[in-house]
Amino acid sequence: MRYMMIVKSTPETENGAMPSPEELKAMGDYNEELVKSGVLLAGEGLHPSSEGFRTEIATGGGRSVVDGPFTEAKELIAGFWLLQVRSREEAVEWAKRCPEPVEVRRVFEAEDFEMSEEEAEREANLRAQVREAGGIA
């Protein structure tokens, strides 16, 4: 099972504030625990929304691009960890040890979807290509 632990933005992170040395150490220690246990697939901090953009479906079906910043910092993501664990309970235990408050969401797996045999094979091939390229699939 894969779970994403999401760190929500704050007004401070949206204004570009970086973690304090103490916060960086706590996150580094936590990351080290995740790596040593073999559950960490990925984990990253994100720049403020002022450096990002969104795409929207425009009238007529095209796409438009809207540059940040975006309002409602509490709805934005400041960072994440992606974990591979054996159970929801294990994900809960890791979340409780996290130095930041997190929202935790289970990641869909290909087998969670009702796919034709052809689509399932296509999905499996795409995931294999991603892994061969060094990505997470």
C-alpha positions in Angstrom: 0.0 0.0 0.0 1.2 3.5 -0.8 0.2 6.5 1.2 1.0 10.2 0.6 1.6 12.3 3.7 0.8 15.9 2.7 2.2 18.9 4.5 -0.2 21.9 4.1 1.1 25.4 3.3 0.9 28.2 5.9 1.0 31.9 5.3 4.7 31.8 6.2 5.6 29.1 3.7 3.6 30.9 1.0 5.7 34.0 1.8 8.8 31.9 1.1 9.9 31.3 4.7 12.4 28.4 4.9 12.4 25.9 7.8 14.5 26.8 10.8 17.7 24.8 11.5 15.8 22.9 14.2 13.0 22.1 11.8 15.5 21.0 9.2 17.2 18.7 11.7 13.9 17.2 12.8 12.8 16.6 9.2 16.3 15.1 8.3 16.1 12.8 11.3 12.6 11.7 10.3 13.7 11.2 6.7 16.6 9.1 7.8 14.2 6.8 9.8 12.0 6.5 6.8 14.9 5.5 4.5 16.4 3.1 7.0 13.0 1.3 7.4 12.7 1.0 3.6 9.3 2.7 3.4 10.2 6.0 1.7 9.6 6.2 -2.0 9.8 10.0 -2.4 9.6 13.1 -0.3 10.0 16.7 -1.3 9.3 20.3 -0.3 7.5 22.6 -2.7 8.2 26.2 -3.6 5.4 28.7 -2.8 2.4 28.9 -5.1 3.7 32.3 -6.4 6.2 30.3 -8.4 3.5 27.9 -9.7 0.6 27.8 -12.1 -2.6 26.0 -12.7 -4.2 24.9 -15.9 -8.0 25.3 -16.4 -10.3 24.1 -19.0 -11.3 27.1 -21.0 -14.6 27.8 -22.8 -14.5 25.7 -25.9 -12.4 22.9 -24.3 -9.0 24.5 -24.7 -6.6 25.0 -21.7 -5.7 28.2 -20.1 -2.8 28.8 -17.7 -3.3 30.8 -14.4 -0.1 31.9 -12.7 0.1 31.8 -8.9 0.1 32.9 -6.1 -3.2 31.2 -5.1 -5.3 32.2 -2.1 -6.2 30.0 0.8 -2.8 28.8 1.9 -4.3 26.1 4.1 -5.6 24.4 0.9 -2.1 24.4 -0.7 0.6 21.8 -0.4 4.0 22.7 1.0 5.5 19.3 0.7 4.9 15.5 0.8 6.3 12.1 1.6 5.3 9.0 -0.4 5.5 5.8 1.6 5.2 2.1 0.8 3.8 0.4 3.9 2.1 -2.9 4.8 -1.1 -1.4 6.3 -3.1 1.7 7.2 -2.0 1.2 10.8 1.7 1.4 9.7 0.9 4.6 7.8 -0.8 6.0 10.9 2.3 5.2 13.0 4.6 7.0 10.6 2.3 10.0 10.5 2.2 10.2 14.2 6.0 10.4 14.3 6.2 13.1 11.6 7.6 16.4 12.9 4.9 18.3 10.9 1.2 17.9 11.0 0.1 15.9 7.9 -2.9 14.9 5.9 -2.5 11.2 4.8 -4.2 9.8 1.7 -3.9 6.3 0.2 -2.7 6.2 -3.3 -4.8 4.3 -5.9 -3.1 1.2 -7.3 -3.8 -0.1 -10.8 -5.8 -3.0 -9.4 -8.2 -0.6 -7.7 -9.7 0.2 -11.1 -11.9 -1.9 -13.2 -9.9 -2.1 -16.5 -10.1 -4.2 -19.5 -7.3 -6.7 -19.9 -5.9 -4.5 -22.7 -5.9 -1.4 -20.4 -4.4 -3.3 -17.5 -1.6 -4.5 -19.8 -1.0 -1.0 -21.1 -0.9 0.3 -17.5 1.6 -2.4 -16.4 3.8 -1.5 -19.4 3.8 2.2 -18.7 4.7 1.5 -15.0 7.5 -0.7 -16.1 8.8 2.0 -18.4 8.7 4.6 -15.5 10.6 2.2 -13.2 13.2 1.5 -16.0 13.7 5.3 -16.2 14.4 5.5 -12.5 10.9 6.8 -11.5 8.4 5.6 -9.0 5.5 3.4 -10.4 
